[in-house]
Amino acid sequence: MNNDHRIPRMPFSKVYPLYIAKAERKQRTKAEVDQIICWLTGYSANELQRQIAIDNDFEAFFNEAPALHPNCSLIKGTVCGVRVEDIADPLIQKVRYLDKLIDELAKGKTLEKILR
């Protein structure tokens, strides 16, 4: 939790390949990672690629997101030892929602279950 203060300024484009690598290590795909990100944020595939290309940090990435999915409040569980539903900072909570969804993908959950 100590690094939460650095998350808003972290470039999304630097973390995105790590999400893909984590998924691919578990025989999941970049397309599934993209689908999860687009589901959560409301970005289209093209808009997601644009966000990566312009190198926005997490704060700008989520601030410019068309619409957070209305079911994101159904995302529960822990990331880095912290329950995502208990995170007070709205931006950190959104980042941890995304982390949690990628974790679920890597753990073998079906997209139908991940995309509540």
MDTraj code that builds the backbone (N, CA, C; nanometers):
import mdtraj as md
import numpy as np

residues = "MET ASN ASN ASP HIS ARG ILE PRO ARG MET PRO PHE SER LYS VAL TYR PRO LEU TYR ILE ALA LYS ALA GLU ARG LYS GLN ARG THR LYS ALA GLU VAL ASP GLN ILE ILE CYS TRP LEU THR GLY TYR SER ALA ASN GLU LEU GLN ARG GLN ILE ALA ILE ASP ASN ASP PHE GLU ALA PHE PHE ASN GLU ALA PRO ALA LEU HIS PRO ASN CYS SER LEU ILE LYS GLY THR VAL CYS GLY VAL ARG VAL GLU ASP ILE ALA ASP PRO LEU ILE GLN LYS VAL ARG TYR LEU ASP LYS LEU ILE ASP GLU LEU ALA LYS GLY LYS THR LEU GLU LYS ILE LEU ARG".split()
xyz = np.array([
    [0.0827, -0.1195, 0.0000],
    [0.0000, 0.0000, 0.0000],
    [0.0869, 0.1256, 0.0000],
    [0.2141, 0.1117, 0.0359],
    [0.3046, 0.2260, 0.0431],
    [0.3211, 0.2968, -0.0906],
    [0.3078, 0.2242, -0.2002],
    [0.3327, 0.2821, -0.3316],
    [0.2094, 0.3457, -0.3941],
    [0.0976, 0.3492, -0.3244],
    [-0.0245, 0.4042, -0.3816],
    [-0.0072, 0.5493, -0.4254],
    [0.0777, 0.6238, -0.3580],
    [0.0972, 0.7645, -0.3943],
    [0.1645, 0.7785, -0.5304],
    [0.2326, 0.6742, -0.5781],
    [0.3005, 0.6797, -0.7078],
    [0.2100, 0.6354, -0.8223],
    [0.1054, 0.5644, -0.7930],
    [0.0198, 0.5066, -0.8970],
    [-0.0402, 0.6108, -0.9913],
    [-0.0950, 0.7224, -0.9431],
    [-0.1577, 0.8174, -1.0368],
    [-0.0644, 0.8661, -1.1471],
    [0.0634, 0.8785, -1.1183],
    [0.1599, 0.9306, -1.2161],
    [0.2272, 0.8211, -1.2984],
    [0.1984, 0.6964, -1.2671],
    [0.2579, 0.5849, -1.3404],
    [0.1981, 0.5781, -1.4813],
    [0.2820, 0.5729, -1.5844],
    [0.2277, 0.5653, -1.7212],
    [0.1526, 0.4332, -1.7439],
    [0.0297, 0.4442, -1.7896],
    [-0.0487, 0.3246, -1.8193],
    [0.0238, 0.2380, -1.9224],
    [0.0887, 0.3024, -2.0197],
    [0.1566, 0.2285, -2.1273],
    [0.2716, 0.1430, -2.0757],
    [0.3228, 0.1717, -1.9573],
    [0.4308, 0.0905, -1.8988],
    [0.3749, -0.0298, -1.8241],
    [0.2539, -0.0186, -1.7733],
    [0.1918, -0.1277, -1.6979],
    [0.1165, -0.2227, -1.7913],
    [0.0621, -0.1686, -1.8975],
    [-0.0165, -0.2484, -1.9932],
    [0.0579, -0.3744, -2.0406],
    [0.1860, -0.3649, -2.0828],
    [0.2557, -0.4879, -2.1254],
    [0.2710, -0.5892, -2.0110],
    [0.2748, -0.5409, -1.8878],
    [0.2838, -0.6321, -1.7735],
    [0.1527, -0.7085, -1.7550],
    [0.0405, -0.6408, -1.7780],
    [-0.0895, -0.7097, -1.7739],
    [-0.0925, -0.8209, -1.8792],
    [-0.0473, -0.7876, -1.9993],
    [-0.0479, -0.8856, -2.1081],
    [0.0447, -1.0027, -2.0754],
    [0.1641, -0.9718, -2.0281],
    [0.2594, -1.0780, -1.9939],
    [0.2036, -1.1701, -1.8861],
    [0.1397, -1.1123, -1.7856],
    [0.0806, -1.1927, -1.6778],
    [-0.0262, -1.2867, -1.7343],
    [-0.1091, -1.2334, -1.8226],
    [-0.2147, -1.3151, -1.8829],
    [-0.1551, -1.4245, -1.9714],
    [-0.0587, -1.3877, -2.0539],
    [-0.0010, -1.4845, -2.1484],
    [0.0754, -1.5963, -2.0774],
    [0.1336, -1.5661, -1.9612],
    [0.2008, -1.6718, -1.8838],
    [0.1027, -1.7809, -1.8428],
    [-0.0247, -1.7444, -1.8348],
    [-0.1295, -1.8391, -1.7947],
    [-0.2164, -1.8796, -1.9138],
    [-0.1594, -1.8716, -2.0336],
    [-0.2273, -1.9097, -2.1575],
    [-0.3537, -1.8297, -2.1865],
    [-0.3553, -1.7050, -2.1442],
    [-0.4630, -1.6142, -2.1808],
    [-0.4079, -1.5182, -2.2859],
    [-0.4922, -1.4316, -2.3420],
    [-0.4501, -1.3529, -2.4581],
    [-0.4556, -1.2019, -2.4348],
    [-0.3835, -1.1308, -2.5205],
    [-0.3878, -0.9847, -2.5225],
    [-0.5305, -0.9383, -2.5504],
    [-0.5996, -1.0085, -2.6408],
    [-0.7379, -0.9720, -2.6738],
    [-0.8271, -0.9784, -2.5497],
    [-0.8056, -1.0778, -2.4638],
    [-0.8849, -1.0875, -2.3412],
    [-0.8511, -0.9726, -2.2448],
    [-0.7230, -0.9388, -2.2348],
    [-0.6826, -0.8253, -2.1509],
    [-0.7499, -0.6980, -2.2021],
    [-0.7439, -0.6771, -2.3342],
    [-0.8059, -0.5581, -2.3928],
    [-0.9560, -0.5552, -2.3672],
    [-1.0209, -0.6708, -2.3793],
    [-1.1653, -0.6771, -2.3560],
    [-1.1985, -0.6377, -2.2123],
    [-1.1189, -0.6837, -2.1175],
    [-1.1398, -0.6497, -1.9769],
    [-1.1221, -0.4999, -1.9551],
    [-1.0153, -0.4437, -2.0101],
    [-0.9890, -0.3005, -1.9921],
    [-1.1020, -0.2179, -2.0533],
    [-1.1446, -0.2569, -2.1729],
    [-1.2531, -0.1828, -2.2397],
    [-1.3846, -0.1966, -2.1632],
    [-1.4114, -0.3148, -2.1099],
    [-1.5332, -0.3351, -2.0297],
    [-1.5329, -0.2420, -1.9086],
    [-1.4194, -0.2358, -1.8381],
    [-1.4121, -0.1562, -1.7161],
    [-1.4210, -0.0061, -1.7439],
    [-1.3549, 0.0394, -1.8500],
    [-1.3383, 0.1833, -1.8726],
    [-1.4355, 0.2445, -1.9725],
    [-1.4922, 0.1629, -2.0591],
    [-1.5774, 0.2160, -2.1644],
    [-1.5011, 0.2565, -2.2891],
    [-1.3687, 0.2421, -2.2883],
    [-1.2915, 0.2717, -2.4087],
    [-1.3229, 0.1699, -2.5175],
    [-1.3229, 0.2150, -2.6429],
    [-1.3261, 0.1220, -2.7553],
    [-1.1842, 0.0681, -2.7727],
    [-1.1675, -0.0333, -2.8560],
    [-1.0340, -0.0884, -2.8819],
    [-0.9416, 0.0197, -2.9381],
    [-0.9929, 0.1016, -3.0298],
    [-0.9114, 0.2088, -3.0884],
    [-0.8755, 0.3149, -2.9839],
    [-0.9716, 0.3498, -2.8991],
    [-0.9447, 0.4489, -2.7943],
    [-0.8404, 0.3962, -2.6949],
    [-0.8473, 0.2673, -2.6642],
    [-0.7486, 0.2065, -2.5749],
    [-0.6095, 0.2173, -2.6361],
    [-0.5977, 0.1833, -2.7642],
    [-0.4676, 0.1922, -2.8307],
    [-0.4171, 0.3364, -2.8340],
    [-0.5067, 0.4312, -2.8492],
    [-0.4676, 0.5721, -2.8477],
    [-0.4141, 0.6114, -2.7098],
    [-0.4794, 0.5663, -2.6035],
    [-0.4327, 0.5951, -2.4677],
    [-0.2913, 0.5407, -2.4457],
    [-0.2665, 0.4231, -2.4979],
    [-0.1334, 0.3639, -2.4850],
    [-0.0325, 0.4464, -2.5644],
    [-0.0707, 0.4880, -2.6848],
    [0.0201, 0.5625, -2.7728],
    [0.0562, 0.7002, -2.7155],
    [-0.0393, 0.7671, -2.6510],
    [-0.0102, 0.9015, -2.6002],
    [0.0545, 0.8984, -2.4620],
    [0.0701, 0.7782, -2.4066],
    [0.1488, 0.7605, -2.2844],
    [0.0876, 0.8302, -2.1627],
    [-0.0446, 0.8295, -2.1527],
    [-0.1119, 0.8883, -2.0367],
    [-0.0768, 0.8118, -1.9097],
    [-0.0721, 0.8850, -1.7988],
    [-0.0574, 0.8186, -1.6701],
    [-0.1939, 0.7642, -1.6269],
    [-0.1949, 0.6873, -1.5180],
    [-0.3211, 0.6267, -1.4731],
    [-0.4276, 0.7313, -1.4422],
    [-0.3870, 0.8433, -1.3854],
    [-0.4852, 0.9466, -1.3529],
    [-0.5556, 0.9959, -1.4792],
    [-0.4791, 1.0313, -1.5816],
    [-0.5390, 1.0778, -1.7070],
    [-0.6156, 0.9648, -1.7756],
    [-0.5602, 0.8440, -1.7717],
    [-0.6251, 0.7289, -1.8336],
    [-0.7665, 0.7101, -1.7787],
    [-0.7814, 0.7142, -1.6474],
    [-0.9142, 0.6956, -1.5886],
    [-0.9997, 0.8218, -1.5973],
    [-0.9389, 0.9394, -1.5896],
    [-1.0158, 1.0636, -1.6032],
    [-1.0763, 1.0772, -1.7425],
    [-1.0061, 1.0274, -1.8443],
    [-1.0543, 1.0371, -1.9815],
    [-1.1407, 0.9178, -2.0232],
    [-1.1524, 0.8193, -1.9368],
    [-1.2326, 0.7006, -1.9692],
    [-1.3775, 0.7419, -1.9933],
    [-1.4386, 0.6905, -2.1005],
    [-1.5769, 0.7282, -2.1329],
    [-1.6745, 0.7043, -2.0181],
    [-1.6682, 0.5875, -1.9551],
    [-1.7598, 0.5581, -1.8448],
    [-1.7144, 0.4313, -1.7750],
    [-1.6931, 0.4402, -1.6454],
    [-1.6618, 0.3206, -1.5688],
    [-1.7849, 0.2301, -1.5707],
    [-1.7632, 0.1017, -1.5885],
    [-1.8766, 0.0090, -1.5982],
    [-1.9607, 0.0153, -1.4711],
    [-2.0937, 0.0208, -1.4870],
    [-2.1799, 0.0307, -1.3675],
    [-2.1670, -0.0879, -1.2720],
    [-2.1205, -0.2028, -1.3207],
    [-2.1058, -0.3195, -1.2333],
    [-1.9695, -0.3277, -1.1663],
    [-1.8868, -0.2254, -1.1806],
    [-1.7529, -0.2338, -1.1210],
    [-1.7600, -0.2459, -0.9687],
    [-1.8680, -0.1994, -0.9089],
    [-1.8811, -0.2125, -0.7634],
    [-1.8971, -0.3585, -0.7206],
    [-1.9222, -0.4465, -0.8163],
    [-1.9321, -0.5894, -0.7862],
    [-1.7951, -0.6561, -0.7789],
    [-1.6897, -0.5821, -0.8141],
    [-1.5541, -0.6368, -0.8077],
    [-1.5121, -0.6360, -0.6613],
    [-1.4862, -0.7550, -0.6098],
    [-1.4524, -0.7714, -0.4686],
    [-1.3259, -0.8555, -0.4574],
    [-1.2622, -0.8460, -0.3437],
    [-1.1446, -0.9283, -0.3181],
    [-1.0235, -0.8440, -0.2854],
    [-0.9086, -0.9106, -0.2772],
    [-0.7880, -0.8400, -0.2364],
    [-0.6872, -0.8295, -0.3494],
    [-0.6174, -0.7173, -0.3488],
    [-0.5038, -0.6932, -0.4362],
    [-0.3972, -0.6312, -0.3478],
    [-0.2795, -0.6879, -0.3494],
    [-0.1698, -0.6384, -0.2646],
    [-0.2114, -0.6363, -0.1175],
    [-0.2923, -0.7329, -0.0779],
    [-0.3328, -0.7446, 0.0610],
    [-0.4398, -0.6476, 0.1069],
    [-0.4979, -0.5725, 0.0126],
    [-0.5996, -0.4730, 0.0470],
    [-0.7295, -0.5081, -0.0258],
    [-0.8394, -0.5028, 0.0446],
    [-0.9688, -0.5303, -0.0173],
    [-1.0046, -0.4147, -0.1092],
    [-1.0304, -0.4440, -0.2369],
    [-1.0567, -0.3377, -0.3345],
    [-1.1830, -0.2592, -0.3005],
    [-1.2805, -0.3260, -0.2417],
    [-1.4055, -0.2563, -0.2098],
    [-1.3888, -0.1583, -0.0930],
    [-1.2782, -0.1675, -0.0188],
    [-1.2549, -0.0804, 0.0963],
    [-1.1591, 0.0354, 0.0676],
    [-1.1100, 0.0466, -0.0539],
    [-1.0140, 0.1528, -0.0870],
    [-1.0880, 0.2858, -0.0959],
    [-1.0403, 0.3842, -0.0206],
    [-1.1087, 0.5135, -0.0117],
    [-1.0810, 0.6039, -0.1320],
    [-0.9596, 0.6028, -0.1824],
    [-0.9220, 0.6900, -0.2941],
    [-0.9844, 0.6352, -0.4235],
    [-1.0726, 0.7120, -0.4883],
    [-1.1430, 0.6614, -0.6073],
    [-1.0497, 0.6199, -0.7215],
    [-0.9422, 0.6945, -0.7443],
    [-0.8504, 0.6591, -0.8521],
    [-0.7763, 0.5297, -0.8200],
    [-0.7244, 0.5180, -0.7002],
    [-0.6527, 0.3961, -0.6609],
    [-0.7478, 0.2772, -0.6677],
    [-0.8730, 0.2974, -0.6297],
    [-0.9701, 0.1888, -0.6359],
    [-0.9906, 0.1427, -0.7800],
    [-0.9990, 0.2364, -0.8752],
    [-1.0159, 0.1991, -1.0158],
    [-0.8966, 0.1198, -1.0670],
    [-0.7763, 0.1635, -1.0295],
    [-0.6554, 0.0914, -1.0710],
    [-0.6569, -0.0488, -1.0115],
    [-0.6932, -0.0593, -0.8863],
    [-0.6965, -0.1912, -0.8207],
    [-0.8093, -0.2784, -0.8756],
    [-0.9208, -0.2177, -0.9179],
    [-1.0243, -0.2962, -0.9864],
    [-0.9629, -0.3625, -1.1091],
    [-0.8893, -0.2843, -1.1869],
    [-0.8268, -0.3381, -1.3073],
    [-0.7267, -0.4474, -1.2710],
    [-0.6451, -0.4236, -1.1697],
    [-0.5505, -0.5260, -1.1249],
    [-0.6235, -0.6549, -1.0873],
    [-0.7327, -0.6412, -1.0162],
    [-0.8095, -0.7577, -0.9709],
    [-0.8656, -0.8356, -1.0900],
    [-0.9177, -0.7636, -1.1899],
    [-0.9726, -0.8314, -1.3072],
    [-0.8639, -0.9070, -1.3831],
    [-0.7467, -0.8480, -1.3960],
    [-0.6358, -0.9156, -1.4630],
    [-0.5915, -1.0370, -1.3815],
    [-0.5895, -1.0239, -1.2489],
    [-0.5587, -1.1390, -1.1624],
    [-0.6571, -1.2530, -1.1865],
    [-0.7850, -1.2184, -1.1948],
    [-0.8874, -1.3216, -1.2165],
    [-0.8666, -1.3903, -1.3511],
    [-0.8321, -1.3141, -1.4532],
    [-0.8043, -1.3720, -1.5845],
    [-0.6869, -1.4694, -1.5747],
    [-0.5803, -1.4270, -1.5097],
    [-0.4607, -1.5105, -1.4966],
    [-0.4874, -1.6359, -1.4121],
    [-0.5858, -1.6284, -1.3248],
    [-0.6188, -1.7446, -1.2409],
    [-0.7148, -1.8402, -1.3097],
    [-0.7513, -1.8104, -1.4341],
    [-0.8310, -1.9044, -1.5110],
    [-0.9803, -1.8810, -1.5128],
    [-1.0280, -1.7723, -1.4528],
    [-1.1718, -1.7446, -1.4580],
    [-1.2149, -1.7174, -1.6020],
    [-1.3367, -1.7531, -1.6325],
    [-1.3905, -1.7256, -1.7657],
    [-1.4226, -1.5762, -1.7777],
    [-1.4201, -1.5262, -1.8999],
    [-1.4544, -1.3856, -1.9214],
    [-1.5959, -1.3547, -1.8760],
    [-1.6863, -1.4516, -1.8909],
    [-1.8242, -1.4314, -1.8484],
    [-1.8318, -1.4004, -1.6986],
    [-1.7476, -1.4662, -1.6200],
    [-1.7469, -1.4416, -1.4750],
    [-1.6717, -1.3140, -1.4409],
    [-1.5640, -1.2858, -1.5150],
    [-1.4850, -1.1657, -1.4890],
    [-1.5667, -1.0409, -1.5212],
    [-1.6350, -1.0435, -1.6338],
    [-1.7138, -0.9277, -1.6791],
    [-1.8543, -0.9378, -1.6204],
    [-1.8629, -0.9172, -1.4949],
    [-1.9825, -0.9355, -1.4132],
    [-2.1079, -0.8884, -1.4810],
])
top = md.Topology()
chain = top.add_chain()
for i, resn in enumerate(residues, 1):
    res = top.add_residue(resn, chain, resSeq=i)
    for name in ("N", "CA", "C"):
        top.add_atom(name, md.element.get_by_symbol(name[0]), res)
traj = md.Trajectory(xyz[None], top)
